Amino acid sequence: MLEIKFSYSLNLSYFISKRLRQSTSGGFASIIHKIAVATIAVGLAAAIVSFLIMQGFQTAVKNKIYGFSNHLVITKFTMNNAVEEQPFNFHIGLYENPARFPFVKHVQEYSHKAGLIKTEGEVLGIVFKGVGRGTSNFAESPDYFTDNMVEGRFIHFNDSTYSKEVVISRVIANKIDAKVGDDIILHFFQNPPRFRKLKIVGLYETNLSDYFDGKVLIGDLRMVQQLNGWTANEAGGLEVTLDMNQFGAFDLWSKGLPFNHTEIPAESDTLFFEEAPPSSVFSFDYDRAALENARINIASSMDYDLNVESVRDRFIQVFEWLDLVKRQVKILLGIILFVISMNMISVILILVMERVPMVGVLKALGATNRTVRAVFMYNGMNLIVRGLLWGNVIGLGICWLQDQFKIMKLNPHDYYVSYVPIEWSVLTVIVLNLIIFGMVTLVLLLPTYWIVKINPVKAIRFD
């Protein structure tokens, strides 16, 4: 009996709400409705555009760094801060059997060596990065570096001796007035000093001039080995490329990564995680947690004289800046929710004040407070749904235009990308819709509570 009565009450509330919407066409209430819909639409559109741009911007910058330095770097422990690393035998377990770690895509040996480029009118200090073939012929067609190449090709490796080809940045090419196909002479700092004549076969551009473009050239690791007198099994470090899709987001979050972990002895294949509460859903960073999880697992399989460092720790300034951008977007979402909520409270209060006599009549006829409140809740939810529909159309439309035509440009030297990037995420759009719908629906309960205090007799005589 109660269930039938409750269902009847809701049907009556929905019927009255529908009739009210039909009767407000062209009146003052119609203007209020349009303002409410416009506020929600603009708020959701702004949230969608902000989050998709933020995610696109983070992905674009991270991919540039991952493409140049990969996800993890393994080096020998050292107390100095020199550019050149301490050599070690890179034929460790990870290099020989990367399939042991299902999240590892590629392992690449490398080493740095300081030097300078000397031309007729320019002397430029550089860092030569020598790379090897890795665990496969991946370096022959380096997919991890393709997005950074703007002209020419990557170096080709010889079977008998080191390659005399080099890839330089567009920034360096402009400084020394060189182009693809030109020869350059590199002078290296050692005793006695040595030089090598190399051919430019490609240009790269990351726009991360402070870290890569302004100083790094890419060539064959075997040339560094010959200059330093190393064996063929020695290098300055290993770069590890990860498959970021191999990690479970819930598992990483439940373990409290990247903060609550403890490494265990190298002979064990498992990890022990401290009993700690999971990190907040809102502060959880999947990429950071995945990098830390991979770092811990790889470190537990190696000798203690080797250090595993994530690219995030190496370029912490860039990643902290990206985290700051994410926090600012979250603050923007909070402001949007506040403005929409305040506007909806005002709208429902105006609608209630305009319908005070109707409220009195309904109460006099026996309608409960729940029934009357449901009338205005249905009205408000209808406005929310209409606003969300328009907000999705506007927000996704703006993102599509930007993604297709690159309308909004950026200074790549300041923002690392030449245009505002968009990363499409259905989950993000759905979550934003649910957050705004849920939050504003809850807020609607506040103004409708005033209906409880309306006296039927006074309401009928209300003018």
N, C-alpha and C positions, 0 to 999 in steps of 0.2 A: 504493500500500500504506500509506504514511504517512497519507494523507488518510482512508482507511477506518479506520485505527486511531485517529486523532484524533477522528473522528466517533463511533466506538464508545465512546471514553473519555468524551466529553461526554454521550452518551445514558445511559451508566451512572451518571455523576455526577448527572444530572437525575433519574433513576429513584430513586437512593438518597435524594436530597434530598426528593423527593416522599413517599417512604415515611416519612422522619423526621418530616415535618410532620404526617402522618396519625397517627403513633404518639405525638405529644407532647400530644394533646388531654387537658386536665385535669391535666397534671403541672406540675412546676416550670418546664420549658422553655416551656410554654404561657403562663405568666405573663410570662416574659421576652419572648416574642414580642409579647404585647399591649403591654408597656411600650415596646418598640421602635416598634411601629406607632403608638402614641399620641404618642410623641415626634416622629416624623416628621410626623404629621398636624397636630399643634399648631404645629410649626415652619413648615410650608408655609402653613397657614391664617394665621398671624401675618404671614408675608411677603406673601401675597396681599393681605390687608386693608391692610397698611402701604403697599404700593406703589400700590394703587388709590386709597387715600385721598390719598396724597401727590400723585399725578398729578391727581386731581380738585381738590385744594386749589390746586395751581399753576395749573391751567386756569381755575378760577373767579376767582382774583385777577387773573391776566393779562388775562382777558377784560374785567374791570371797567376796567382801565387802558387796554386797547386800545379799548374802547368809548367812553371819554371823551377820550382823547388820540391815538388811532390808533397806528400802528406807527412811522411816521417823521415828523419835523417839519423843515420847511425854513424857515429864518429868515435875515435879513441879519446878517452879522458885525457885532458891536458889543462894545465893551470894558466897558460898564456892566451892572449886574445889576438894572436896573429891571424892573417888572412889564410895562410897555408896550414893545412891540417897535418897531424902526426900520422904517418903511414901505418897500416895494419893489413894483415892477410884477410881479404874480404871474402874468401871462400868459407864462410861460416855456414851453419845449418840452414839459416834462412835463405841464403843465396843458392845453396846446393839443392834445397828441397823446399821451395816456396809453397808448394801444394799443401804442406803441413798446416798452413794458415789459410783457411778458405777465403778470408777477406783480403788477401794480398793479390794484386793484379800483376805487379811488375817490380823487379828489384834492379836498380841501376847503380853501378859503381861510378865514382866521380872523384875529382880532386881540383883544388884551386891553386893558382900560382900568380903572384903579383908581377907586373911588368909595365911597359909603356909602349905606346905607338909613336913612332917618330916619322914625320913627313917633312917635306921641304919647308913648310911654314907653320907646323904645329907639333907640339909634344904633349901627349895625353896619357895620364896614368890609367891603367886598366887592370882588371882581374880576369885571367884566362881560366875558364871552367872546362876542364877536360872530362869528357864522358866516355863510358865504355859501351859495349854491346848489351850488357845486362844479361838477364836470365834467358833472353831470346833475341832475335833480330829486331827487337822493338825499336831500337835506335835508328834502324834503317828507314823506318817510316813512323816517326814518333807521334802517335795520336795525341799524347799528352801535351805536345808542344805546338800542334797544328794551328790552334786558334791564335797563337801569338805571332805566327809567321805572316808577314805582309808582302814579302817579295822574295823570289828565288826559291831555294829548297834547303833541306837540312843536309848536313855533311854526309858523305859516303865513306865507309870504312874500308881500308885495304886489308888484304890477308897477310901480306909480307911485311909491311912497315906501317908507320903511323900516317894518318891522313893529313895532307897539307891544306885542307880546306877549313874554313872558319865561318861561323855565323855571327854577325855583329848586329847591334841595335841601330835603328834608324837615327837615334840621337847621336850616337858616335859617328855614324856615316856622315851626317850633316856637319859635325865638327871638323872632321878630317877631309871633307869634300871627296868622299869615296862612294862607289856604287858597286852593284853586283858584277862580278867579273874582274874587278881590280885586285892588284896585289898590294899587301901591306907588310911591313916589317915590324915584328914584335921583339922588343928587348926585354930580357928577364933579369931580375935582381938576384944574382948569385955570384959566387967566386969560383972561377972567373966568370964575368958577364957573358951571356950568350944571346944570340938572336936567331929568329926563324922567319923565313919569308913564306907567307901563307896567302891563299887566294880566297876572296870573299865570294861565297856561293849563295848567301841568303841574308835577309834582314828580318829582324823581329821587332815587335813593339808591344810592351805591356803598359806603358805610361806610368810605371812605377820607377821613375827615374832615380829616386834616392836609393833604391835597393838593387835594381837590375839594369835598366836602360842606360844609365849614366856611366856604367863602368864594366859590365860583364860581357865577355866574348865567349863563344862556345866552340870547342874544337875536340880533338881526339885525346883521350886520356893517355894513350901510349906515348904521346909527345912529352907529357908531364913526367911520366915514368922514366923516360930516357934522360930528360934534363936533370932529374933528381937522383938518378942512379938506382931507381927502385926495380924490383922484380916484376914480372908480369902478373903476379898474384897480389900485389900491393896497391892500395889506393888510399885516398884521404877520407873516404866515407862511402856510405851506401844511401841511396834515396829509395824510399818505398812508396809505391803507388797503391792506394787502397780502393777496394770496391765498397763504396759507402752504403750500398744497398744491402749488404750482407748482415747488417746489425739490426736487432730488434729494438725499436724505440722504447717499448714498455720495459724490456729487460734492462736497458741502460738506465732508464728513469728509476726503476724499482731498486737498482743497486746503488743509487745515490751518486752515480757518476756525473761530472768528473771529479767530485770532491772527496767522497768517503771511500777510499780504497787503501789497501795495504798490499805491497808486493811481497811475494814469498820466495823461498830459495829457488835458484835457477834450475835445480834438478827436477822440480815439479812442473807438471803441465797444466795445473789449475791455479786459480786465483782465490784468495780469501778476501771477502769484503766485510768490513766492520759492520756491526749491527748499528745502523743509523737510519733515521727517517728519510724517505725519498725527498729529493729536492722538489721545490715548488713547480707545478705544471707550467706556471707563467714564466719562470726563470730558466726552465730546462732548455738547453741548447743541444740539439741532436748531433750536429757536426762535431762540436767540442767533446761531447761524451763519447762519440764513436772513435775519434782520434785518441782519446785517453785510454779507452778500452783496448784498442789495437796496440798502443804504446806499451801498456802493462803486459799484455800477452807476449809480445815480441821480446821485451826486456827480460822476462822471466826465463827465456830460452837461451840467453847469451851469457858470455863471460862477464865478470864484474868490471873489467877494464874498458868495456865498450859502453857508450852512452846513447840512449835512444831519446830523441827530442822531436816533439811535434812541430809542424810548421807554424802553428799558432804561437808557440813560445819563441820561435825565431823572429817572427815579425809581429810581436805583441802590440806595437803601436797601431798598426793597421787594423788588427782584430778588435782592439779596444775601441777604436773609432767606429767600427761597424756595430759593436755592441751599443755604443752611445746612440747611433742612429736608430737602432731597434727600440731603445728605451724612449726616445722622443716620439716615435710612432705610437707606442703604447700610451704615452701621456696624451697624445692627440686623440686616441680612441676614447680615453676617459673624459676628455673635454666634450667630445661629440655626444657621448652618452648623457652627460650632465645637461647639455643644452637641449637635447631632444626630450629628456625626461621633464625638465622644467616647462618646456613648451607644451607637452602633452598634459601636464597637471593643469596648466592655465586653460587649455582648450576644454578639458572635461569640466572644470569648474564653471566656465562660461556656459557650456551646454546645460549643466545642472541648474544654474541660476535662471537660464532662459526657460527651463521646463519645470520650475517649482510648482505651478498649479497642477501640471500633469502628474507630478509625484504625489501631491496631496490627494488627487482623485484616485490614483491607483491604490494608495494606502487605505483610503476610505472604503474602497471596494474589496478590501481584504488582502491585497498583495503584500507579501512579506518584504522586509528590507533587502533580503537576498535577491528576490525577483526584480525589484526596482534597480538595485545596483547592477545586476546582470544586464539590464537594458543599456546602461551607459558603458559597461565593460565591452559588450558586443560592438557598440558604436565605436569605441576607441580602438578595439582590435581590428575592426574593418579599416580604420584610417591607417593603422600600422602596416597591415598587409598591402594596402595600396601604395603606401610610401616605400615599402621594401621592393615592390615590383618595379616602380619607377627608379629607385635607387640602383638596383641591379642593372637596369637598362642603361642608365647614365654612366655609372661607374665602369661597367664592362665595356661600354661603347668607347669611352675615353681611352681605356687601356688598349683596346683593339686598334684604335687610330694611331696611338703612339707606337705600338708594336709593329704595325705595318708600314708607317710612313716616317717614323723617327722625327716627329714634329719638334719635340723639346730637346734641344742640344745642350751639351755641357762642355766645360773646358776640361779636356782629358788630363792636363797637367795638375789640376786641382782635385778632380773627382775620379781620376783613373779610368774613366770611360767617356766616350765622345757624345753619348746621348743617354737619355733616361731609359734604363732597361726595364722590361716587364717580365715577370716570371708567373706564368699561369698556374694557379693552384685552386682546384675545385674545393678542396677541404677548407682552405682559408676563406673563400667566399661563403661557404655554408656556415662555418663557425661564426663569421661576422653577422650573418643574417640571424642566426640563433641567439647570439649575444644581445643584439639590439631588440629583437622581438621579445625575448625573455625578460630583459631588464625593464623595458618600457611597459610591458604588460603588468609586471609587479608594481611599477610606479603608479599605474592607473588605479590601484586599490586605495591609494591615499585620498584623492579627491572624492571618490564615490563613498567613502566612509562618512562624509558630511550628510549624506542622504538619511542616515540613521537618526540624525538629530532634527529632521524636518517634522514639524507637527502638522498632521493632515488638515485640521481646521484652519490654522494660520496659512497653510500653503494654498488652500483653495481660494482664500481671500487675498492672496499675495498679488501685489500689483507692481 
